[in-house]
Amino acid sequence: MSAATTGAPHLARAAAKTTTALKPILKPSSSLLSTKRTSDDAGLDESSMSSPQSPLKRQRVEFDLNNIEIHEIGTRSVDEIKQEIRTAFDRHDRGDDEDYDLLKETLSGKQTSYDDDEDEDVDPTFPAKRRQELRVYFITLASFSPRLGRSCDGLVKSVLQCQWLGRDDQFAKIYVQFLAALVSAQGARLTQVLSSLIERFSDSRPSDWAVSDYPSVNHEAVQERLHVALRYLLQLFPAAKSVIEHLINTKYPYHDEPKRMHLAYVDNLLKLREYCSDLGTEIMDLIISRLVKIDVEMQMDLDDMDDRLAAMVAMALKSSQANGNQDEEDSDDDDAESVSSEESEDDEYTRVKTAKGNIEKMDYILDTLFELYTASFADPDSDEALEAFGDLLSEFSGLILPTIKSRHTQFLIFHFGQKSERLMDAFCGTCINIAFESQRPLILQQAASAYLASFVARGAHVPGHIVLKIFEVLGFHLDQMRTLYETSCRGPDVRRYAPFYALMQALMYIFCFRWQDLIRSVPDEVDKDDPPSYLDQEIEWEPEIKDIMRRNIYSKLNPLKICSPVIVDQFAKLAHRFRFMYVYPLIESNKRLRLSQFSVGAYSNGGALRDLSFDMNDESWQQLGSYFPFDPYQLPMSKRWVEQDYLQWRPIPGLSDQDERDGDSDEDEPEGENESFEEDTATDDEVGEDE
């Protein structure tokens, strides 16, 4: 048996009232490692580490040095090293820190020479003996854990900064054992120890963990060692769970950190989720919340860019894709590039680089989440799928819905919500409940209406009968709102009646995309696969559809004056050419109507609103925006998951011809149509067309 093997310590309970042996931490069939490959790759075998029988109570862990059969190891004996450590502590207690500082340097793993290194006849096995000797230092130090209190903060900090992940397998085992012994003897060190592990979640390059004179260790092995350590500590110390929950939040990379750090951190969080199921919800909430922040920042950056800068972002992304997204070398120079950018004051370069980095972060993380959740929806009607979708709904309601500027994160719910009618019903029900709960903030009610309308309108797998059902449900609530608001209504006012207008706009949006699903029958000459054949035909619509729209459009609330002009214009064209409703006279009369006379301020002072902070000739601030959250998804890599999920807007040939002859349509109609209903979205500008 080799010295490395026989010298490895084992853990035992210190309490004399029990002598039961602790379970092996690395038993392949245990919960610690789900496969034998995992333990083998990590280099952590059954004989070297132990776990407690029950994680319900904190265990006292210490190393039993009496079982070490080797008395001569490396260049000095075990007893000599033990005496050196004891002497350093004793002198440190008396205020003499010379030996203590040398010990700190040794345990940091950075010391490479002793005084006798100047001898000309150097033993070629000396480096290996040194490495072996460092292992014994940690084995021996574990027995001194009770002395590693507050007075030894410097030494503990040095030990926790030791680059242990890039060393040999045996050292990794010993180091993890030492961490367990340290926390067992010094419970207050739990957060400090766990923090040193969570900080490594962002490591992604060999230079982050490599140690000179040691063979290289690949990322997979490093990651496995890291998580074996966390698994072990979680089993030994139940309190570790709450500490880890806090640390994964505080250690999450800042939004401007390099992409590689974000991707590595998310990968490690998902790895942690595999064996710490109690933190599963918290981990996913954390990932989604940070993803939403990146999403919003990315969208705001792109909105502020002119066409030239947006084109530069698209070119940078295409270049990255052409190189197979192999930007690790570029990431090595992130700091240098940042300094260079600051020195040259190249603001455009910085903006393009930031936008590209955020897009790639979003793309990779979303692609990972799509793949992660897909397994749970193998059978969309299963309880597992419903439970997973329930988690997504919780994240949607609490994190995504309140963030109006989110552009891509919501496609998780869009994609998986179309897997079965049961899941569609769950999502639609959630949106309806939020939209019509009076105690909800108005902004959330409007957002829920927009999400529901966008889901039903854009969802390629949403069947026609669900479209009709949702339309009727929304129409029912719209009538209720109208009845409530009309008693006090003097005219259109978005501030007072915002939920009504949001719902009306949602119905018009659904009509524009799914009008065929609202039809009961058509004349024989209509070809159902040829939309132009529907134009100017006598179409029979489903009962109440026309009445719902007519009652509300021609009400005192006058929604066509408040709703987005782009959506109103498109609805007017379709409604006219399908002989559904002719609203152009109302649109024309609305052009002569000033919204300021009906705004909230007019009620308090008896006159028209005169707010100098607004241009009274520009009424756009008193109208709804055309925000619908499931506009086309164009992130380069992850769009593969949703390409078949949404309906593209396809203009109907000949739709505007009759309107133009009648002079009823606006002259700038093509521009308005392109703005909202064609696929000219911000995301297209981000990534360009790569097909």
C-alpha positions in Angstrom: 0.0 0.0 0.0 1.4 3.4 -1.0 2.3 6.1 1.4 -0.4 8.4 -0.2 -3.0 5.8 0.5 -2.0 4.7 3.9 -1.5 8.3 5.0 -5.1 9.4 4.2 -7.1 10.1 7.4 -10.6 9.0 8.2 -13.3 10.7 10.2 -15.0 9.4 13.3 -17.4 10.8 15.9 -15.6 12.3 18.9 -18.5 11.7 21.2 -17.6 8.7 23.4 -21.2 7.6 23.7 -21.1 6.2 20.1 -18.6 4.1 18.3 -20.6 3.5 15.2 -18.5 3.9 12.1 -19.5 6.8 9.8 -20.8 5.9 6.4 -18.4 6.4 3.4 -19.0 9.7 1.7 -18.0 8.3 -1.7 -19.9 5.1 -1.8 -21.1 5.0 -5.5 -24.7 4.0 -4.5 -25.1 6.7 -1.9 -26.8 10.0 -2.4 -23.5 11.8 -2.5 -22.5 10.6 -5.9 -25.1 9.3 -8.3 -22.7 7.3 -10.5 -19.5 5.5 -10.1 -18.0 7.6 -12.8 -18.5 10.7 -10.7 -16.4 9.4 -7.8 -13.7 8.0 -10.0 -13.3 11.1 -12.1 -13.1 13.3 -8.9 -10.5 11.0 -7.5 -12.3 10.6 -4.2 -12.7 7.0 -3.2 -14.6 5.3 -0.4 -11.7 4.7 1.9 -10.6 8.3 2.1 -13.8 10.1 3.3 -16.7 9.4 5.6 -20.2 10.9 6.1 -22.4 10.9 9.2 -25.2 8.4 9.7 -27.7 11.2 10.1 -27.6 14.8 8.9 -30.1 15.8 11.6 -27.5 16.7 14.1 -24.2 18.5 13.7 -21.4 16.0 13.8 -18.0 16.5 15.6 -15.4 15.5 13.1 -11.7 15.0 13.7 -8.8 13.1 12.2 -7.4 10.0 13.9 -3.7 10.3 13.4 -3.0 7.1 15.3 -4.1 5.2 12.3 -1.5 6.7 10.0 1.0 3.9 9.5 3.7 6.1 7.9 6.1 7.7 10.3 8.5 9.1 7.7 6.9 11.0 4.9 8.4 13.5 2.5 11.5 15.1 3.9 10.4 15.1 7.6 8.5 12.8 9.9 4.9 13.3 10.9 5.9 14.0 14.5 8.3 16.7 13.3 5.5 18.5 11.4 3.1 18.1 14.3 5.7 19.6 16.7 6.3 22.5 14.2 2.6 23.3 14.1 2.3 23.1 17.9 5.3 25.3 18.4 4.0 27.9 15.9 0.6 28.1 17.8 2.2 28.3 21.2 4.5 31.1 20.2 1.7 32.9 18.4 -0.3 32.8 21.6 2.7 34.5 23.3 2.9 37.2 20.6 5.8 35.7 18.6 4.5 35.3 15.0 7.6 34.4 13.2 6.9 30.6 13.1 3.2 31.3 12.7 3.8 33.4 9.6 6.0 30.7 8.1 3.2 28.2 8.8 0.7 30.5 7.0 3.0 30.7 4.0 3.4 26.9 3.9 -0.3 26.2 4.2 -1.1 28.6 1.5 0.6 26.2 -0.9 2.7 29.0 -2.3 6.0 28.1 -0.6 8.4 26.4 -3.0 11.7 26.3 -1.3 13.6 25.7 1.9 17.0 27.0 2.9 18.6 23.7 1.9 17.4 24.2 -1.7 20.7 25.8 -2.5 22.5 22.5 -2.2 23.9 21.4 -5.5 22.9 17.7 -5.1 19.2 18.0 -5.2 17.1 14.8 -4.9 15.1 14.5 -8.1 12.2 13.2 -6.0 12.3 16.3 -3.8 9.3 18.1 -5.5 7.1 15.0 -5.0 8.2 14.8 -1.4 7.3 18.4 -0.9 3.8 17.8 -2.3 3.5 14.8 0.0 4.7 16.9 2.9 2.0 19.5 2.3 -0.6 16.8 2.6 0.7 15.9 6.0 0.6 19.5 7.1 -3.2 19.5 6.4 -3.7 16.0 8.0 -1.9 17.3 11.1 -3.5 20.7 11.1 -6.9 19.0 11.4 -6.1 17.8 14.9 -5.4 21.4 15.8 -8.8 22.6 14.7 -9.9 23.5 18.2 -7.1 26.1 18.3 -8.1 27.7 15.0 -10.3 30.3 16.7 -10.5 34.1 16.1 -6.9 34.6 17.0 -6.0 32.5 14.0 -8.1 34.3 11.4 -5.1 35.1 9.3 -4.0 31.4 9.1 -7.5 30.2 8.3 -7.8 32.8 5.6 -4.6 31.7 4.1 -5.6 28.0 4.2 -9.0 28.7 2.6 -7.2 30.6 -0.2 -5.0 27.5 -0.9 -5.4 26.4 -4.5 -6.5 22.9 -3.8 -8.7 22.2 -6.8 -5.8 22.1 -9.2 -3.7 19.7 -7.1 -3.7 15.9 -7.1 -6.6 13.7 -6.1 -5.2 12.7 -2.7 -4.6 16.3 -1.7 -8.2 17.2 -2.7 -9.6 14.4 -0.4 -7.4 15.5 2.5 -8.3 19.2 2.1 -12.1 18.4 2.1 -11.6 16.3 5.2 -9.8 19.3 6.8 -12.6 21.6 6.0 -15.1 19.3 7.7 -12.8 19.0 10.8 -12.4 22.8 10.9 -16.2 23.5 10.9 -16.8 20.7 13.4 -14.4 22.3 15.9 -15.2 25.9 14.9 -18.8 26.2 14.0 -18.6 29.9 13.5 -16.3 29.2 10.5 -19.1 27.5 8.5 -20.0 30.6 6.5 -16.3 31.3 5.8 -15.6 27.8 4.6 -18.7 27.6 2.4 -18.0 31.1 1.0 -14.6 29.9 -0.1 -16.3 27.1 -2.1 -19.1 29.1 -3.6 -16.6 31.7 -4.8 -15.2 29.0 -7.0 -18.5 28.7 -8.9 -17.3 31.3 -11.3 -14.0 29.6 -12.2 -14.0 28.6 -15.9 -10.4 28.7 -17.1 -7.5 26.4 -16.2 -5.6 29.5 -15.0 -8.3 29.9 -12.3 -7.2 26.6 -10.6 -3.9 25.5 -12.0 -0.9 24.9 -9.7 2.6 24.9 -11.0 4.4 21.5 -11.0 1.1 19.7 -10.9 -0.5 17.9 -13.8 -3.3 19.8 -15.4 -6.8 19.1 -14.2 -9.8 19.5 -16.5 -12.9 21.6 -15.7 -15.1 18.6 -15.2 -12.9 17.1 -12.6 -12.5 20.5 -10.8 -16.3 20.9 -10.8 -16.8 17.4 -9.4 -14.3 18.0 -6.6 -16.0 21.2 -5.7 -19.4 19.6 -5.4 -18.2 16.6 -3.5 -16.9 19.0 -0.9 -20.3 20.8 -0.8 -22.2 17.6 -0.7 -20.1 16.4 2.2 -20.5 19.5 4.2 -24.2 19.6 3.6 -24.5 16.1 5.0 -22.4 16.8 8.0 -23.9 20.2 8.9 -27.6 20.8 8.2 -27.2 24.5 8.9 -25.1 24.7 5.7 -28.3 24.8 3.6 -29.4 28.2 4.8 -25.9 29.5 4.6 -25.5 28.3 1.0 -28.9 29.9 0.1 -27.5 33.3 1.2 -24.1 32.8 -0.4 -25.3 31.9 -3.8 -27.1 35.2 -4.0 -24.2 37.3 -2.7 -21.6 35.6 -4.8 -23.5 35.7 -8.1 -21.4 37.5 -10.7 -22.2 41.2 -11.3 -24.1 41.9 -14.5 -21.0 43.3 -16.1 -18.8 40.4 -15.3 -17.5 38.4 -18.4 -19.9 35.9 -20.0 -17.7 32.9 -19.0 -18.1 33.7 -15.3 -21.9 33.9 -15.6 -22.1 30.6 -17.6 -19.8 28.8 -15.2 -21.8 30.1 -12.2 -25.1 29.0 -13.6 -23.7 25.5 -14.5 -22.6 25.1 -10.9 -25.9 26.3 -9.5 -27.7 23.7 -11.6 -25.2 21.1 -10.4 -25.9 22.1 -6.8 -29.6 21.7 -7.5 -29.1 18.1 -8.4 -28.1 17.0 -4.9 -29.6 19.8 -2.8 -33.3 19.5 -3.8 -34.3 21.6 -0.8 -32.7 24.6 -2.5 -34.1 23.7 -6.0 -36.8 26.5 -6.0 -34.4 29.1 -4.6 -31.8 28.3 -7.2 -34.2 28.5 -10.1 -35.6 31.8 -8.7 -32.1 33.2 -8.4 -31.2 32.2 -12.0 -34.4 33.6 -13.4 -34.2 36.9 -11.5 -30.7 37.5 -12.6 -31.6 36.5 -16.2 -34.5 39.0 -16.2 -32.1 41.8 -15.1 -29.8 41.0 -17.9 -32.8 40.8 -20.3 -34.0 44.3 -19.3 -30.5 45.8 -19.4 -29.9 44.3 -22.9 -33.2 45.6 -24.2 -32.7 49.1 -22.8 -29.2 49.2 -24.3 -30.5 48.2 -27.7 -33.4 50.6 -27.6 -30.9 53.4 -27.0 -28.8 52.4 -30.0 -29.1 53.9 -33.5 -29.3 51.6 -36.5 -25.5 51.8 -37.1 -24.6 50.6 -33.6 -27.3 47.9 -33.7 -25.8 46.7 -37.0 -22.4 46.5 -35.3 -23.8 44.3 -32.6 -25.3 42.0 -35.2 -21.9 41.8 -37.0 -20.1 41.0 -33.7 -22.6 38.3 -33.0 -22.3 36.8 -36.4 -18.5 36.8 -36.1 -18.7 35.1 -32.8 -21.0 32.4 -34.2 -18.7 31.9 -37.2 -15.9 31.2 -34.7 -18.0 28.7 -32.9 -18.5 31.1 -29.9 -15.0 30.3 -28.8 -14.3 33.5 -27.1 -12.4 32.2 -24.1 -9.2 33.7 -25.5 -10.9 37.0 -25.8 -12.2 36.7 -22.3 -8.6 36.4 -21.0 -8.1 40.0 -22.2 -11.3 41.4 -20.8 -9.5 43.6 -18.3 -6.9 44.8 -20.8 -9.6 45.6 -23.4 -11.5 47.5 -20.7 -8.5 49.6 -19.9 -7.8 50.2 -23.6 -11.4 51.2 -24.1 -11.3 53.7 -21.2 -8.0 55.2 -22.4 -9.3 55.7 -25.9 -12.7 56.8 -24.7 -14.2 54.5 -27.3 -17.7 54.6 -26.0 -19.2 52.9 -29.0 -16.9 49.9 -28.7 -17.8 49.5 -25.1 -21.5 49.7 -25.8 -21.3 47.2 -28.6 -19.2 44.8 -26.5 -21.6 45.1 -23.6 -24.7 44.5 -25.7 -23.0 41.5 -27.4 -22.0 40.0 -24.1 -25.4 40.4 -22.6 -27.1 38.8 -25.6 -24.7 35.8 -25.4 -25.2 35.4 -21.7 -29.0 35.4 -22.2 -28.7 33.0 -25.2 -26.6 30.4 -23.4 -28.4 30.5 -20.1 -31.8 30.3 -21.7 -30.6 27.4 -23.9 -29.5 25.6 -20.8 -32.8 26.2 -19.1 -34.8 25.0 -22.1 -32.8 21.8 -22.1 -33.0 21.4 -18.3 -36.8 21.6 -18.2 -37.5 19.6 -21.4 -37.0 16.2 -19.6 -39.8 17.1 -17.1 -42.2 17.7 -20.1 -41.6 14.4 -21.8 -45.2 13.5 -20.9 -46.9 16.9 -20.8 -50.0 15.4 -19.0 -48.0 13.9 -16.2 -47.9 15.1 -12.6 -44.2 15.8 -13.1 -44.9 18.2 -15.9 -47.6 19.9 -14.0 -45.3 20.4 -11.0 -42.5 21.7 -13.1 -44.9 24.1 -14.9 -46.2 25.2 -11.5 -42.6 26.3 -10.6 -42.4 28.2 -13.9 -45.7 29.9 -13.2 -44.5 30.9 -9.8 -41.3 32.4 -11.4 -43.5 34.1 -14.0 -45.9 35.7 -11.6 -43.2 36.8 -9.1 -40.2 37.7 -11.3 -41.1 38.1 -15.0 -44.6 39.6 -15.0 -43.7 42.7 -12.9 -40.7 43.4 -15.2 -42.3 45.1 -18.1 -39.1 45.4 -20.2 -38.3 41.6 -20.1 -38.0 40.5 -23.7 -36.9 36.8 -23.8 -37.1 35.1 -20.4 -40.8 34.7 -20.6 -40.4 32.3 -23.6 -39.8 29.5 -21.1 -43.4 29.7 -20.1 -44.5 30.3 -23.7 -42.7 27.2 -24.9 -43.7 24.7 -22.2 -47.1 26.2 -21.7 -48.1 25.0 -25.2 -47.2 21.4 -24.5 -50.7 20.4 -23.5 -54.2 22.0 -23.1 -53.9 21.3 -19.3 -50.8 23.5 -19.2 -52.4 26.2 -21.5 -55.3 26.3 -19.1 -53.0 26.8 -16.1 -51.2 29.7 -17.7 -54.3 31.4 -19.1 -56.0 31.0 -15.7 -53.1 32.6 -13.9 -53.1 35.6 -16.3 -56.9 36.0 -15.9 -56.7 35.9 -12.1 -54.0 38.5 -12.0 -55.7 40.7 -14.7 -59.0 40.8 -12.8 -58.0 40.9 -9.2 -58.9 44.4 -8.0 -56.2 44.5 -5.3 -53.4 44.0 -7.9 -51.5 47.1 -9.0 -52.8 48.4 -12.3 -49.5 47.9 -14.0 -49.7 44.2 -13.2 -53.3 43.9 -14.4 -52.3 45.5 -17.8 -49.2 43.3 -18.1 -51.3 40.1 -17.4 -53.8 41.1 -20.1 -50.9 41.7 -22.6 -49.3 38.3 -21.7 -52.6 36.5 -22.1 -53.4 38.1 -25.4 -49.9 37.6 -26.8 -49.9 33.9 -25.7 -53.2 33.2 -27.3 -52.5 35.3 -30.4 -48.9 34.1 -31.0 -49.1 30.5 -29.7 -48.9 28.3 -32.8 -50.1 25.2 -30.8 -53.0 27.0 -29.0 -56.1 25.3 -30.6 -58.9 27.4 -32.0 -61.4 26.4 -29.3 -59.2 27.8 -26.6 -58.7 31.0 -28.6 -62.5 31.4 -28.8 -63.0 30.5 -25.1 -60.4 33.1 -24.0 -61.9 35.7 -26.3 -65.3 35.2 -24.7 -64.0 35.2 -21.2 -62.1 38.5 -21.8 -65.2 39.9 -23.5 -67.3 39.1 -20.5 -64.9 40.9 -18.1 -64.7 43.8 -20.6 -68.4 44.2 -20.5 -68.3 44.2 -16.7 -65.7 46.9 -16.6 -67.6 49.0 -19.1 -70.7 48.8 -17.0 -68.8 49.8 -14.0 -66.8 52.7 -15.6 -69.5 54.2 -17.8 -71.5 55.6 -14.8 -68.8 58.1 -14.1 -67.2 58.4 -17.5 -67.2 61.7 -19.4 -64.8 60.5 -22.1 -61.6 58.5 -22.8 -59.1 58.7 -20.0 -56.3 56.2 -19.8 -55.4 57.1 -16.2 -58.8 56.3 -14.8 -59.8 53.3 -17.0 -56.4 51.7 -17.9 -57.6 48.1 -17.2 -60.5 48.5 -19.6 -58.3 49.8 -22.4 -55.6 47.2 -21.9 -58.3 44.5 -22.2 -59.8 46.1 -25.3 -56.4 46.3 -26.9 -55.8 42.6 -26.0 -59.0 41.6 -27.8 -58.1 43.6 -30.9 -54.6 42.0 -30.9 -56.1 38.5 -30.7 -58.5 39.3 -33.5 -55.7 40.5 -35.8 -53.8 37.2 -35.4 -56.6 34.6 -34.8 -59.6 35.9 -36.7 -60.1 32.6 -38.5 -60.7 30.9 -35.1 -63.6 33.3 -34.4 -65.5 32.4 -37.5 -68.4 30.0 -37.4 -69.0 29.5 -41.2 -68.0 31.0 -44.5 -69.5 30.9 -48.0 -68.5 28.0 -50.2 -66.3 30.1 -52.4 -63.9 30.8 -49.5 -60.8 28.7 -49.4 -59.9 28.3 -45.8 -56.2 28.0 -46.7 -56.3 31.2 -48.7 -56.7 34.3 -46.4 -57.4 36.7 -49.3 -60.4 34.7 -50.3 -62.1 35.8 -47.1 -62.0 39.4 -48.1 -65.4 41.1 -48.7 -67.4 37.9 -48.0 -70.5 37.4 -45.9 -68.9 35.6 -42.9 -70.8 34.2 -40.0 -69.0 34.9 -36.8 -69.3 33.0 -33.5 -72.2 34.3 -31.3 -71.5 37.4 -29.2 -68.2 38.2 -30.9 -69.5 41.1 -32.9 -71.7 42.3 -30.0 -68.8 42.3 -27.5 -66.7 44.4 -29.8 -69.4 46.8 -30.9 -70.7 47.5 -27.3 -67.3 48.4 -26.1 -65.9 50.2 -29.1 -68.8 52.5 -29.3 -69.1 53.1 -25.5 -68.3 56.4 -23.7 -64.9 55.1 -22.9 -64.0 55.3 -26.6 -61.1 52.7 -26.6 -60.1 53.4 -30.2 -58.8 56.8 -29.1 -56.7 55.4 -26.3 -55.4 52.0 -27.6 -52.2 51.9 -29.7 -52.8 53.5 -33.1 -50.9 50.7 -34.8 -53.2 48.0 -33.4 -56.3 50.1 -33.9 -55.4 50.7 -37.6 -54.7 47.0 -38.3 -58.0 46.0 -36.5 -59.9 48.5 -38.6 -58.6 47.2 -41.8 -59.4 43.6 -41.0 -62.8 44.3 -39.5 -63.8 46.4 -42.6 -62.6 43.9 -45.3 -64.1 40.9 -43.4 -67.4 42.9 -43.0 -67.1 42.4 -39.3 -67.4 46.1 -38.3 -66.8 49.5 -40.0 -65.0 51.8 -37.5 -63.3 54.3 -39.8 -65.9 57.1 -39.1 -65.2 56.8 -35.4 -61.4 56.9 -36.0 -61.9 60.1 -38.1 -64.0 61.8 -35.5 -61.4 60.8 -32.8 -58.8 62.8 -34.7 -60.7 65.9 -33.7 -61.0 64.9 -30.1 -58.5 66.2 -27.5 -57.8 63.8 -24.7 -56.6 66.5 -22.4 -60.2 67.7 -21.8 -61.1 64.3 -20.2 -57.9 63.6 -18.3 -57.9 63.2 -14.5 -56.8 66.7 -13.8 -59.8 68.2 -15.5 -62.1 66.8 -12.9 -60.3 68.5 -10.0 -60.2 72.0 -11.4 -63.2 72.1 -13.7 -61.1 72.8 -16.8 -58.9 71.1 -19.3 -55.7 69.6 -18.2 -52.8 72.1 -18.6 -49.7 70.3 -17.6 -46.7 72.1 -18.9 -44.5 69.0 -18.6 -46.3 67.6 -21.6 -46.7 68.8 -25.2 -50.4 69.3 -25.4 -50.2 68.6 -29.2 -48.7 65.2 -28.6 -51.3 62.8 -27.1 -49.1 59.7 -27.3 -48.4 59.9 -23.5 -52.2 59.5 -23.0 -52.4 56.4 -25.1 -51.4 52.7 -24.5 -48.2 51.4 -25.9 -48.2 48.4 -28.2 -46.3 46.1 -25.8 -47.0 42.4 -26.3 -44.4 40.2 -24.7 -44.2 37.3 -27.1 -42.9 39.1 -30.1 -40.6 36.9 -32.3 -37.7 35.4 -30.5 -34.3 35.7 -32.3 -31.5 34.8 -29.9 -29.2 32.9 -32.2 -28.6 29.6 -30.3 -31.7 29.2 -28.1 -34.3 30.2 -30.7 -34.2 26.6 -31.9 -36.5 25.7 -28.9 -39.3 28.2 -29.9 -39.1 28.5 -33.7 -42.1 26.3 -34.2 -44.0 27.8 -31.2 -45.2 31.2 -32.4 -47.2 32.5 -35.4 -45.5 34.9 -37.6 -47.4 37.9 -38.8 -48.3 37.5 -42.4 -50.0 40.4 -44.1 -53.0 39.5 -46.3 -52.4 40.4 -49.9 -54.9 43.0 -51.1 -56.1 43.9 -47.6 -55.4 47.6 -48.0 -56.5 48.1 -51.6 -60.1 48.8 -51.0 -59.3 51.0 -48.0 -56.9 53.1 -50.1 -59.6 53.6 -52.8 -62.1 54.7 -50.3 -59.6 57.1 -48.7 -60.4 55.7 -45.2 -57.0 54.5 -44.2 -54.1 56.7 -43.0 -51.5 57.6 -45.5 -48.7 56.3 -43.2 -50.4 52.9 -42.8 -47.5 50.8 -44.2 -45.1 52.3 -41.6 -47.5 51.6 -38.7 -48.0 48.0 -39.9 -44.3 47.4 -40.1 -43.8 48.8 -36.6 -45.9 46.3 -34.8 -47.1 43.4 -37.0 -44.2 42.5 -39.1 -41.2 40.8 -37.7 -39.1 44.0 -37.5 -38.4 43.7 -33.8 -35.5 44.8 -31.7 -34.3 41.3 -31.4 -34.0 41.0 -35.2 -31.7 44.0 -35.1 -29.7 42.3 -32.4 -28.9 39.2 -34.3 -29.8 39.8 -37.8 -31.2 37.2 -40.1 -29.0 34.2 -40.0 -31.0 31.8 -42.0 
